[in-house]
Amino acid sequence: MVAGGGASVVYADTISDLGFGHELANYGEYSGAPTLMETYNYARTIFSLMCRHKNEQGKILIIGGGIANFTDVAATFKGIQKALREYRDDLLENKISIWVRRAGPNYQEGLRNMRQTSDELGLNIHLYGPETHMTAVVPLALGLRDIHDYPEFDSVSDNRSMLAATSSSNSNNNDNSNNGHSNNNESTNDSSNIEETKLPSELEHVAEGHTHAVSDLTPDSRAIVYGLQTTAVQGMLDFDFMCKRSKPSVACMVFPFSGNHYTKLYWGTEETLIPVYTSIEEAVRKHPETTIMINFASFRSVYETVNDALNYSEQIKTIAIIAEGVPESQTRQIIRRAASLNVGIIGPATVGGIKPGCFRIGNTGGMLDNIIMSKLYRPGSVAYVSKSGGMSNELNNIISRNSNGVYEGVAIGGDRYPGSLFLDHILRYSDNPEVKLIVLLGEVGGVDEYAVCEALKSGRIRTPLISWVMGTCASIFPYEVQFGHAGAMARGNLETAAAKNQALKDSGAIVPSSFDSLGETIYRVYSDLVSKGIIIPKPEPPVPKIPMDYNWAKRLGLIRKPANFISSISDDRGDELSYAGMPISEAISEDIGVGGVLSLLWFRRRLPPYATKFIEMVLMVSADHGPAVSGAHNTIVAARAGKDLVSSLASGLLTIGPRFGGALDEAASMFMKAVDTGMDAPTFVKTMRQNNQLIMGIGHKIRTLQNPDMRVKLVKDYAKKYFPRTPVLDFALEVEQITTKKKSTLILNVDGCIAACFVDLLRNCGAFDKTEADELLNNGCLNGLFVAGRTIGFIGHFIDQKRLKQGLYRHPWDDISYQTDL
């Protein structure tokens, strides 16, 4: 179970190269920052297949990957941990040992969490980080190496065998090198006595007279970034600041879908503004110092945007295309036009490239902690070129641990037709006196490596070259396999990894026996160059400090701060929205209704069904009371004035108060206070009269006991039938008997009835104690019910007026009493 297209090939290769290809049960990869559920479903599928048939010797699961650029390792591990808990018994029964090697953003937390899961479940899990060679877990899992020589991530010591999976004693026999020279003691670049490899006709022109298609990067190089990629740009600015550049490498951004503006980013600890334009033309014109465009456009827009940039080829000399999936016909047209204009292309399907201490394209090199770990803040002596972006991070790690570090590295992209070839970059490196060693990481599919062979044999490449072509595992499959990248598929014997590795070896390149021994090979060749004085190591500069992004530091648990807001009723951070801890899918499947949702969001409780039904009844009976009441009237007037729905609704809602709708809270307060103090109904009425106070919830314009309000009857009858107790409602009805003797319309109205019933509901449903219920009532939840219900009606009036196409309302003069002589 491997993360990354290139990494997945490397792990399968290593299993095959170690002679266990016949035991490989599956090939697959997951990448692109998968969600928890995506990782969980993938993991449980693998676990299910592994546990389907027993093997008495047990089985091995490798969870691997290179150093991720932006994927949160701890977040993806959560999906795997969930699947481990589900299949724990099956994994133990099938004697499955699990070997994990992972690195990238938040990998330390991910490995710690995996360790806790291992201890909790009693599973046999071995855990390694970037300090261990990427594929070392394969021979360890197969029992070919001593596990004691490879401390796990939480017990790391300085052990060279961890850095290069193959020990020095074995490596001399496993590649064609001897400290930078071929086995016949001739230079690696000497093509004599080497069997001729036939070069494909379309590549015959590249061996001689080849010019540099991609311009060299300098500390003064500046770029235009196409797309509003603030995270990538901030990463570039952090790298620039770390490398002590005088100016940010990003001059501006281009985003056609908003007007010209500035976006705020950080330059160290200080804020800076990066201009954003709507066109490439304006960006080029206003920033004549820019020579690079980093294109984050989607694969649908790449052709158009690159061709637009090529219109300014006198200034823009290098274009990096990040997107995957660009149609091959469009890519070939772009390549042809760029070549005619002498513009270099990196990509498509690339993470970009990096020149330590100088320039970084997009997200290359990963997070800042990986930049520090791989010492990419200062130049080394080793340059590399790779197809895979993920594997370029791994090369940064391997090279930094086995030499004085990276001078420059480029990922040309995994598509069938890359904009620049391996040779384009290798020749730049070979012509640069600062580069003392070159590393090439190719892959199955394509024929670009043969151009490198010709340049080696002709002597055009004068710098020692270590190369490895991934995909040697292809031979173990009974059919052609499409590996992780679009171009990673052999279309004939010439394109197989084995054929290309052999051709490179025959041409004088230093080819290890497998990727597994690449690190040790680099170490030996580098050490030989140092001993000969070709490389003179420099004193290590102080590790630069760079402020960590706040959100990332918080995720790592390094800082804390008080939150600006606190919410306890809902959570949208996980895979699924939840109300008071109840997933929305559960709320729907259990059919809790609007009343149930309201109870969760307002009261943080799952109320009994009769209570949620009552809430829905209240919303229904209070939804509307005709167009003449003040709230509906205001809504209608605003709608007829041409106002939008929200404005019209607000106009109606703002009338709700002590005289309209707001009587619910006051009625509840009066009735419950009287009940709590033991006051009887006659005393209550007398006291209110003496204090010259209106009894809220009592009185109607036309209704009487003989002509009752049907809404009051429905609410009252429901409460009497379903509520455990109704002491407040009973008191309100006793008050009604007294007040109606004075005047027949002084009945318990719908506001008073709902108020009394709701007090009884909260106090007696069993979900709250008296203190909690009274606090909810004092917080205004009763008026909230009226607002929620009446909103339904107000929206109805708005829609009705729009449907009827009613014009502006003007009140008639004859309905206004003009008293101008007061």
SETORSE-918970 format. One line per 10 residues: number of its first residue (from 1); their letters; for each residue x, y, z of C-alpha. Coordinates in pm, whole numbers, always signed. Layout:
NUM = a = X/Y/Z | ...;
***
This chain:
1 = mvagggasvv = +0/+0/+0 | +219/+277/-135 | +165/+653/-168 | +289/+804/-495 | +315/+689/-854 | +694/+670/-865 | +722/+527/-514 | +477/+249/-593 | +698/+137/-882 | +1012/+148/-667;
11 = yadtisdlgf = +866/-74/-396 | +744/-329/-652 | +1087/-314/-819 | +1268/-384/-495 | +1052/-687/-417 | +1117/-815/-769 | +1490/-736/-767 | +1532/-924/-439 | +1386/-1235/-601 | +1040/-1225/-446;
21 = ghelanygey = +843/-1103/-746 | +641/-1424/-747 | +520/-1337/-396 | +393/-989/-487 | +17/-997/-434 | -85/-656/-564 | +34/-336/-729 | -139/-10/-650 | -85/+344/-532 | -280/+615/-355;
31 = sgaptlmety = -183/+980/-367 | -313/+1334/-407 | -399/+1398/-40 | -679/+1136/-14 | -949/+1187/+246 | -984/+973/+557 | -1268/+773/+400 | -1084/+721/+71 | -779/+587/+255 | -998/+379/+485;
41 = nyartifslm = -1184/+216/+196 | -860/+143/+12 | -698/-4/+324 | -997/-220/+414 | -1006/-355/+58 | -641/-461/+86 | -693/-606/+434 | -996/-800/+315 | -803/-953/+26 | -503/-1035/+247;
51 = crhkneqgki = -721/-1220/+496 | -920/-1416/+241 | -678/-1712/+226 | -445/-1819/+505 | -74/-1881/+474 | +81/-2067/+764 | +405/-1870/+728 | +212/-1545/+755 | +192/-1249/+518 | +362/-911/+483;
61 = liigggianf = +197/-572/+431 | +422/-283/+329 | +282/+67/+381 | +536/+287/+208 | +596/+604/+19 | +844/+874/-60 | +855/+1213/+111 | +522/+1380/+38 | +508/+1738/-87 | +184/+1850/+76;
71 = tdvaatfkgi = -13/+1542/+186 | -66/+1537/+564 | +71/+1194/+650 | -98/+1182/+991 | -435/+1261/+832 | -409/+981/+574 | -290/+736/+843 | -619/+790/+1028 | -800/+604/+751 | -551/+318/+775;
81 = qkalreyrdd = -582/+312/+1155 | -961/+290/+1126 | -927/-10/+894 | -669/-170/+1127 | -916/-156/+1416 | -1187/-311/+1201 | -965/-599/+1078 | -756/-643/+1392 | -865/-1001/+1465 | -829/-1110/+1102;
91 = llenkisiwv = -482/-957/+1076 | -367/-1139/+1389 | -523/-1466/+1280 | -347/-1447/+942 | -10/-1362/+1106 | +26/-1041/+906 | +330/-826/+986 | +312/-462/+882 | +613/-253/+779 | +569/+122/+749;
101 = rragpnyqeg = +808/+374/+599 | +664/+720/+544 | +776/+1082/+543 | +644/+1423/+455 | +421/+1681/+628 | +333/+1579/+984 | +492/+1235/+944 | +620/+1233/+1304 | +267/+1264/+1438 | +146/+1003/+1191;
111 = lrnmrqtsde = +410/+750/+1298 | +344/+822/+1667 | -28/+765/+1615 | +46/+443/+1429 | +266/+330/+1718 | -19/+392/+1961 | -254/+194/+1738 | -2/-91/+1719 | +32/-104/+2097 | -342/-72/+2150;
121 = lglnihlygp = -434/-352/+1909 | -134/-576/+1970 | -39/-578/+1601 | +308/-651/+1465 | +388/-310/+1312 | +739/-174/+1240 | +768/+200/+1181 | +1037/+400/+999 | +1076/+761/+885 | +1297/+947/+634;
131 = ethmtavvpl = +1614/+865/+830 | +1576/+512/+690 | +1628/+443/+320 | +1297/+441/+136 | +1294/+73/+42 | +1487/-66/+341 | +1162/-203/+483 | +1141/-450/+192 | +1452/-660/+274 | +1374/-618/+644;
141 = alglrdihdy = +1024/-754/+597 | +1157/-1042/+387 | +1409/-1134/+657 | +1711/-1049/+440 | +1852/-793/+684 | +1904/-781/+1057 | +1627/-571/+1208 | +1864/-462/+1487 | +2070/-268/+1232 | +1766/-52/+1152;
151 = pefdsvsdnr = +1628/+125/+1462 | +1269/+236/+1422 | +1172/+602/+1402 | +1133/+645/+1779 | +1469/+485/+1861 | +1689/+626/+1587 | +2068/+618/+1603 | +2331/+726/+1353 | +2363/+408/+1149 | +2473/+422/+786;
161 = smlaatsssn = +2290/+101/+698 | +1969/+291/+765 | +2057/+551/+503 | +2138/+309/+225 | +1954/-19/+227 | +2241/-220/+80 | +2559/-248/+286 | +2894/-147/+142 | +3022/-502/+144 | +2755/-610/-100;
171 = snnndnsnng = +2729/-302/-315 | +3057/-341/-497 | +2925/-660/-646 | +2585/-518/-731 | +2662/-233/-966 | +2908/-164/-1240 | +3101/+97/-1043 | +3414/+108/-838 | +3428/+445/-664 | +3315/+629/-972;
181 = hsnnnestnd = +3486/+409/-1233 | +3373/+113/-1437 | +3477/-242/-1355 | +3749/-240/-1620 | +3909/+55/-1435 | +3827/+290/-1719 | +3630/+610/-1679 | +3257/+568/-1654 | +3228/+787/-1960 | +3470/+580/-2170;
191 = ssnieetklp = +3263/+399/-2433 | +3538/+166/-2558 | +3473/-209/-2545 | +3105/-142/-2474 | +2851/-316/-2688 | +2675/-71/-2918 | +2318/+17/-2827 | +2100/+120/-3118 | +1955/+466/-3063 | +1595/+524/-3176;
201 = selehvaegh = +1599/+735/-3489 | +1397/+1021/-3338 | +1670/+1076/-3076 | +1977/+1065/-3298 | +2002/+1445/-3305 | +2039/+1495/-2933 | +2380/+1341/-2872 | +2577/+1613/-3048 | +2531/+1985/-3080 | +2253/+1990/-2823;
211 = thavsdltpd = +2178/+2331/-2673 | +2026/+2401/-2334 | +1648/+2419/-2367 | +1592/+2532/-2005 | +1766/+2842/-1875 | +1978/+2818/-1562 | +1824/+2959/-1247 | +2002/+3237/-1059 | +1943/+3417/-728 | +1796/+3701/-934;
221 = sraivyglqt = +1553/+3486/-1136 | +1192/+3597/-1094 | +869/+3429/-1196 | +507/+3488/-1285 | +272/+3237/-1123 | -40/+3159/-1323 | -328/+3075/-1089 | -422/+3201/-745 | -196/+2948/-571 | -125/+3135/-248;
231 = tavqgmldfd = -2/+2827/-60 | +256/+2741/-326 | +363/+3105/-357 | +401/+3138/+19 | +620/+2826/+12 | +837/+2986/-256 | +866/+3308/-55 | +962/+3114/+259 | +1231/+2933/+62 | +1356/+3265/-79;
241 = fmckrskpsv = +1376/+3418/+267 | +1554/+3110/+400 | +1807/+3138/+117 | +1859/+3510/+189 | +1741/+3629/-151 | +1717/+4005/-176 | +1376/+3991/-346 | +1096/+3735/-360 | +1125/+3499/-656 | +755/+3558/-735;
251 = acmvfpfsgn = +702/+3896/-897 | +329/+3860/-948 | +39/+3623/-1005 | -215/+3598/-1286 | -579/+3512/-1219 | -826/+3600/-1496 | -1140/+3555/-1286 | -1111/+3860/-1061 | -1004/+4217/-1109 | -651/+4338/-1052;
261 = hytklywgte = -571/+4331/-682 | -302/+4244/-428 | -278/+3930/-217 | -116/+3946/+125 | +165/+3699/+202 | +464/+3681/+434 | +827/+3769/+371 | +981/+3621/+682 | +780/+3766/+970 | +669/+4074/+779;
271 = etlipvytsi = +369/+4098/+553 | +415/+4177/+187 | +180/+4234/-104 | +203/+4039/-430 | +17/+4192/-726 | -242/+3982/-908 | -331/+4062/-1270 | -602/+3936/-1500 | -377/+3875/-1800 | -32/+3741/-1879;
281 = eeavrkhpet = +25/+4039/-2108 | -12/+4286/-1823 | +206/+4077/-1590 | +486/+4057/-1848 | +461/+4427/-1930 | +470/+4545/-1569 | +745/+4303/-1462 | +1008/+4300/-1738 | +1258/+4124/-1506 | +1056/+3800/-1506;
291 = timinfasfr = +1187/+3512/-1720 | +991/+3217/-1578 | +622/+3131/-1572 | +496/+2865/-1331 | +164/+2751/-1471 | -89/+2607/-1224 | -374/+2616/-1478 | -594/+2306/-1499 | -527/+2055/-1775 | -822/+2208/-1965;
301 = svyetvndal = -656/+2551/-1975 | -289/+2458/-2015 | -283/+2477/-2396 | -439/+2823/-2404 | -233/+2973/-2122 | +102/+2833/-2236 | +46/+2956/-2590 | -41/+3295/-2448 | +286/+3298/-2252 | +482/+3190/-2561;
311 = nyseqiktia = +371/+3513/-2728 | +626/+3680/-2498 | +914/+3444/-2569 | +1162/+3729/-2590 | +1116/+3763/-2211 | +970/+3435/-2080 | +1237/+3168/-2132 | +1117/+2883/-1909 | +762/+2759/-1845 | +676/+2497/-1582;
321 = iiaegvpesq = +345/+2315/-1641 | +219/+2157/-1318 | -110/+2002/-1435 | -154/+1632/-1507 | -376/+1498/-1781 | -294/+1749/-2055 | -401/+1593/-2388 | -93/+1452/-2559 | -174/+1620/-2890 | -178/+1958/-2718;
331 = trqiirraas = +144/+1882/-2531 | +324/+1797/-2856 | +206/+2119/-3018 | +326/+2319/-2717 | +666/+2145/-2730 | +708/+2217/-3101 | +619/+2584/-3068 | +835/+2632/-2757 | +1133/+2471/-2932 | +1093/+2706/-3229;
341 = lnvgiigpat = +1097/+3003/-2991 | +1386/+2868/-2780 | +1168/+2847/-2466 | +1228/+2562/-2222 | +935/+2359/-2086 | +932/+2166/-1758 | +634/+1931/-1733 | +346/+1867/-1778 | +259/+1656/-1471 | +550/+1789/-1267;
351 = vggikpgcfr = +604/+1923/-920 | +873/+2146/-1075 | +1233/+2177/-967 | +1460/+2329/-707 | +1799/+2494/-698 | +1912/+2503/-334 | +1996/+2846/-206 | +1855/+3001/-521 | +1507/+2920/-657 | +1216/+2685/-598;
361 = igntggmldn = +937/+2606/-844 | +603/+2576/-668 | +580/+2302/-406 | +909/+2129/-496 | +1096/+2007/-190 | +785/+1979/+24 | +730/+2147/+357 | +992/+2363/+523 | +1095/+2090/+765 | +1189/+1875/+466;
371 = iimsklyrpg = +1378/+2167/+310 | +1580/+2187/+632 | +1624/+1809/+665 | +1749/+1778/+306 | +1967/+2090/+341 | +1811/+2255/+39 | +1882/+2601/+175 | +2239/+2582/+41 | +2391/+2423/-272 | +2574/+2090/-278;
381 = svayvsksgg = +2763/+1921/-559 | +2509/+1664/-687 | +2246/+1743/-951 | +1961/+1512/-1040 | +1680/+1476/-1289 | +1376/+1257/-1235 | +1041/+1189/-1395 | +854/+1156/-1066 | +783/+1461/-852 | +733/+1255/-537;
391 = msnelnniis = +1057/+1067/-598 | +1242/+1397/-643 | +1176/+1463/-274 | +1317/+1122/-195 | +1623/+1198/-407 | +1673/+1520/-210 | +1672/+1310/+106 | +1899/+1032/-26 | +2150/+1273/-180 | +2167/+1496/+128;
401 = rnsngvyegv = +2232/+1194/+353 | +2499/+1041/+126 | +2684/+1348/-4 | +2720/+1719/+55 | +2376/+1775/-93 | +2182/+1881/-401 | +2305/+2144/-643 | +1988/+2135/-853 | +1705/+1893/-913 | +1428/+1881/-1172;
411 = aiggdrypgs = +1127/+1653/-1213 | +1049/+1657/-1585 | +703/+1501/-1533 | +552/+1160/-1578 | +355/+1215/-1900 | +437/+1035/-2223 | +567/+1353/-2384 | +758/+1571/-2136 | +839/+1926/-2240 | +1208/+1875/-2168;
421 = lfldhilrys = +1408/+1553/-2175 | +1651/+1401/-1930 | +1933/+1503/-2160 | +1830/+1870/-2162 | +1903/+1894/-1791 | +2193/+1649/-1776 | +2384/+1852/-2036 | +2324/+2171/-1836 | +2462/+1994/-1532 | +2759/+1851/-1719;
431 = dnpevklivl = +2849/+2194/-1853 | +2833/+2348/-1505 | +3166/+2326/-1318 | +2983/+2340/-983 | +2814/+2004/-1053 | +3049/+1715/-972 | +2803/+1423/-983 | +2476/+1366/-1170 | +2192/+1132/-1073 | +1931/+1017/-1324;
441 = lgevggvdey = +1611/+847/-1208 | +1417/+723/-1510 | +1124/+489/-1539 | +975/+225/-1762 | +823/+361/-2083 | +962/+603/-2337 | +1308/+611/-2493 | +1459/+931/-2354 | +1727/+742/-2162 | +1883/+625/-2491;
451 = avcealksgr = +1971/+984/-2576 | +2168/+994/-2252 | +2342/+673/-2358 | +2455/+831/-2684 | +2578/+1143/-2506 | +2775/+926/-2264 | +2936/+725/-2541 | +3022/+1034/-2742 | +3186/+1199/-2440 | +2936/+1487/-2443;
461 = irtpliswvm = +2859/+1410/-2077 | +3181/+1460/-1886 | +3051/+1436/-1529 | +3010/+1100/-1348 | +2652/+982/-1391 | +2466/+745/-1158 | +2142/+620/-1311 | +1857/+391/-1230 | +1543/+324/-1435 | +1238/+228/-1228;
471 = gtcasifpye = +997/-40/-1346 | +1211/-355/-1341 | +916/-530/-1179 | +725/-514/-1509 | +876/-846/-1612 | +696/-1032/-1333 | +353/-934/-1467 | +200/-1159/-1735 | +62/-851/-1911 | +160/-489/-1973;
481 = vqfghagama = +99/-278/-1664 | +19/+92/-1663 | +215/+216/-1364 | +151/+537/-1170 | +241/+789/-1444 | +84/+826/-1786 | +416/+752/-1955 | +509/+460/-1728 | +424/+173/-1959 | +659/-14/-2190;
491 = rgnletaaak = +550/-27/-2553 | +804/-281/-2667 | +1125/-431/-2529 | +1325/-115/-2592 | +1114/+74/-2339 | +1149/-174/-2053 | +1342/-71/-1744 | +1575/-369/-1775 | +1672/-279/-2132 | +1734/+85/-2044;
501 = nqalkdsgai = +1935/+2/-1731 | +2152/-230/-1938 | +2197/+30/-2212 | +2299/+295/-1958 | +2540/+54/-1795 | +2690/-40/-2131 | +2729/+328/-2213 | +2933/+402/-1902 | +2678/+513/-1646 | +2707/+382/-1291;
511 = vpssfdslge = +2403/+159/-1250 | +2332/+0/-909 | +2169/-340/-884 | +1842/-180/-774 | +1699/+139/-633 | +1757/-23/-296 | +2132/+35/-328 | +2115/+380/-490 | +2200/+566/-170 | +2508/+357/-99;
521 = tiyrvysdlv = +2624/+398/-459 | +2596/+775/-430 | +2789/+765/-103 | +3078/+562/-250 | +3111/+770/-566 | +3088/+1095/-369 | +3348/+973/-117 | +3583/+884/-404 | +3543/+1229/-557 | +3620/+1386/-219;
531 = skgiiipkpe = +3928/+1170/-174 | +4053/+1277/-517 | +3999/+1644/-435 | +3737/+1687/-707 | +3485/+1779/-438 | +3602/+1992/-147 | +3335/+1990/+124 | +3257/+2331/+268 | +3182/+2410/+631 | +2812/+2364/+704;
541 = ppvpkipmdy = +2639/+2703/+741 | +2402/+2767/+1029 | +2057/+2619/+974 | +1833/+2910/+876 | +1528/+2989/+1079 | +1195/+3054/+916 | +870/+3135/+1092 | +627/+2845/+1082 | +281/+2901/+943 | +41/+2939/+1234;
551 = nwakrlglir = -218/+2689/+1109 | +47/+2424/+1050 | +213/+2484/+1387 | -124/+2446/+1556 | -190/+2123/+1368 | +144/+1991/+1490 | +51/+2081/+1846 | +338/+2330/+1884 | +130/+2633/+1983 | -206/+2722/+2127;
561 = kpanfissis = -424/+3031/+2151 | -773/+3109/+2274 | -1033/+3064/+2004 | -1223/+3371/+1882 | -1544/+3171/+1872 | -1672/+2870/+2061 | -1940/+2645/+1913 | -2096/+2343/+2082 | -2390/+2265/+1853 | -2241/+2159/+1520;
571 = ddrgdelsya = -1914/+2045/+1363 | -1827/+2048/+992 | -1459/+1953/+1024 | -1483/+1578/+972 | -1602/+1368/+681 | -1961/+1447/+772 | -2151/+1738/+924 | -2285/+1666/+1271 | -2550/+1835/+1488 | -2471/+1813/+1861;
581 = gmpiseaise = -2259/+1506/+1787 | -2520/+1337/+1566 | -2400/+1279/+1205 | -2634/+1430/+949 | -2675/+1092/+777 | -2798/+946/+1106 | -3042/+1235/+1153 | -3184/+1167/+807 | -3194/+788/+838 | -3368/+806/+1177;
591 = digvggvlsl = -3614/+1063/+1041 | -3587/+1294/+1341 | -3757/+1569/+1141 | -3727/+1946/+1170 | -3827/+1926/+1536 | -3544/+1685/+1607 | -3291/+1901/+1425 | -3414/+2208/+1615 | -3383/+2023/+1946 | -3022/+1927/+1865;
601 = lwfrrrlppy = -2917/+2274/+1753 | -3109/+2474/+2015 | -3094/+2249/+2317 | -2808/+2007/+2239 | -3042/+1725/+2334 | -3227/+1452/+2151 | -3581/+1517/+2278 | -3847/+1243/+2281 | -4066/+1211/+1971 | -4373/+1374/+2129;
611 = atkfiemvlm = -4158/+1679/+2212 | -4015/+1717/+1861 | -4365/+1673/+1718 | -4485/+1953/+1944 | -4206/+2180/+1819 | -4315/+2112/+1462 | -4678/+2184/+1559 | -4573/+2520/+1704 | -4389/+2608/+1381 | -4698/+2516/+1182;
621 = vsadhgpavs = -4951/+2714/+1386 | -4723/+3021/+1408 | -4613/+3019/+1043 | -4859/+3287/+937 | -5151/+3496/+1058 | -5256/+3663/+737 | -5124/+3966/+545 | -5262/+4231/+781 | -5033/+4176/+1081 | -4736/+4410/+1105;
631 = gahntivaar = -4462/+4159/+1014 | -4636/+4027/+702 | -4738/+4382/+605 | -4379/+4508/+623 | -4257/+4209/+421 | -4517/+4277/+153 | -4436/+4650/+133 | -4061/+4576/+102 | -4122/+4310/-165 | -4339/+4553/-365;
641 = agkdlvssla = -4061/+4812/-338 | -3837/+4573/-533 | -3627/+4458/-239 | -3469/+4112/-240 | -3591/+3822/-28 | -3345/+3869/+260 | -3414/+4242/+286 | -3790/+4190/+275 | -3772/+3913/+532 | -3558/+4128/+762;
651 = sglltigprf = -3813/+4410/+730 | -4084/+4177/+857 | -3876/+4013/+1130 | -3772/+4349/+1274 | -4134/+4418/+1377 | -4128/+4124/+1619 | -4110/+4255/+1974 | -4321/+4325/+2283 | -4629/+4416/+2078 | -4599/+4158/+1801;
661 = ggaldeaasm = -4488/+3802/+1869 | -4257/+3887/+2155 | -4526/+3814/+2414 | -4418/+3447/+2432 | -4113/+3504/+2649 | -4292/+3746/+2882 | -4597/+3524/+2913 | -4382/+3225/+3001 | -4192/+3432/+3257 | -4510/+3558/+3427;
671 = fmkavdtgmd = -4686/+3220/+3442 | -4383/+3018/+3557 | -4290/+3275/+3824 | -4641/+3259/+3968 | -4640/+2879/+3970 | -4291/+2862/+4125 | -4392/+3099/+4408 | -4713/+2905/+4480 | -4941/+3194/+4383 | -5299/+3102/+4289;
681 = aptfvktmrq = -5475/+3242/+3982 | -5702/+3499/+4160 | -5408/+3643/+4354 | -5202/+3659/+4035 | -5470/+3851/+3845 | -5527/+4085/+4138 | -5156/+4154/+4177 | -5114/+4231/+3806 | -5411/+4469/+3819 | -5270/+4647/+4126;
691 = nnqlimgigh = -4933/+4688/+3953 | -5108/+4817/+3640 | -4947/+4540/+3435 | -5090/+4365/+3133 | -5098/+3987/+3157 | -4897/+3877/+2853 | -5050/+3586/+2662 | -5403/+3687/+2761 | -5636/+3861/+2515 | -5751/+3836/+2154;
701 = kirtlqnpdm = -5911/+4082/+1918 | -6219/+3873/+1839 | -6192/+3524/+1987 | -6379/+3414/+2300 | -6435/+3095/+2497 | -6745/+3037/+2288 | -6562/+3122/+1965 | -6215/+2978/+2041 | -5896/+3012/+1841 | -5850/+2670/+1680;
711 = rvklvkdyak = -5470/+2705/+1712 | -5502/+2733/+2090 | -5725/+2428/+2102 | -5483/+2216/+1897 | -5182/+2309/+2108 | -5366/+2271/+2441 | -5518/+1934/+2353 | -5184/+1793/+2233 | -5007/+1899/+2552 | -5281/+1750/+2771;
721 = kyfprtpvld = -5263/+1423/+2580 | -4886/+1369/+2555 | -4702/+1576/+2818 | -4617/+1404/+3148 | -4735/+1709/+3349 | -4882/+2050/+3260 | -4878/+2265/+3578 | -4804/+2593/+3402 | -5067/+2534/+3133 | -5320/+2447/+3404;
731 = faleveqitt = -5239/+2772/+3584 | -5278/+2974/+3262 | -5620/+2817/+3201 | -5724/+2910/+3556 | -5619/+3268/+3485 | -5828/+3258/+3165 | -6137/+3162/+3365 | -6097/+3477/+3576 | -6007/+3724/+3299 | -6289/+3616/+3066;
741 = kkkstlilnv = -6540/+3705/+3338 | -6426/+4064/+3303 | -6426/+4061/+2924 | -6503/+3766/+2691 | -6206/+3828/+2459 | -5950/+3808/+2744 | -5882/+3444/+2657 | -5554/+3253/+2668 | -5425/+3340/+2321 | -5195/+3133/+2103;
751 = dgciaacfvd = -4882/+3308/+2234 | -4975/+3242/+2596 | -5078/+2882/+2525 | -4752/+2802/+2342 | -4552/+2973/+2618 | -4716/+2781/+2901 | -4695/+2449/+2717 | -4331/+2500/+2625 | -4236/+2566/+2989 | -4409/+2240/+3085;
761 = llrncgafdk = -4234/+2056/+2800 | -3880/+2164/+2891 | -3932/+2113/+3263 | -4097/+1772/+3242 | -3966/+1589/+2932 | -3672/+1440/+3125 | -3399/+1600/+2909 | -3331/+1895/+3144 | -3341/+1974/+3510 | -3534/+2283/+3623;
771 = teadellnng = -3228/+2508/+3621 | -3132/+2409/+3263 | -3490/+2450/+3141 | -3525/+2795/+3298 | -3191/+2907/+3149 | -3306/+2806/+2801 | -3631/+2998/+2848 | -3446/+3305/+2976 | -3218/+3289/+2669 | -3512/+3359/+2440;
781 = clnglfvagr = -3585/+3021/+2283 | -3962/+3086/+2292 | -3934/+3398/+2080 | -3700/+3195/+1862 | -3985/+2952/+1792 | -4207/+3241/+1681 | -3930/+3384/+1462 | -3860/+3043/+1304 | -4227/+2977/+1237 | -4317/+3324/+1112;
791 = tigfighfid = -4015/+3324/+878 | -4193/+3054/+679 | -4495/+3279/+634 | -4297/+3594/+556 | -4109/+3414/+279 | -4445/+3294/+148 | -4575/+3653/+132 | -4259/+3767/-48 | -4291/+3492/-311 | -4663/+3562/-344;
801 = qkrlkqglyr = -4607/+3931/-419 | -4336/+3851/-675 | -4558/+3592/-839 | -4847/+3842/-858 | -4606/+4108/-989 | -4741/+4369/-750 | -4613/+4722/-797 | -4484/+4975/-547 | -4721/+5020/-253 | -4839/+5370/-160;
811 = hpwddisyqt = -5076/+5412/+131 | -5401/+5591/+31 | -5450/+5947/+151 | -5803/+5881/+274 | -5669/+5629/+524 | -5445/+5890/+688 | -5572/+6152/+931 | -5375/+6466/+857 | -5349/+6690/+1167 | -5122/+6970/+1051;
821 = dl = -5254/+7230/+1298 | -5126/+7059/+1614;
***
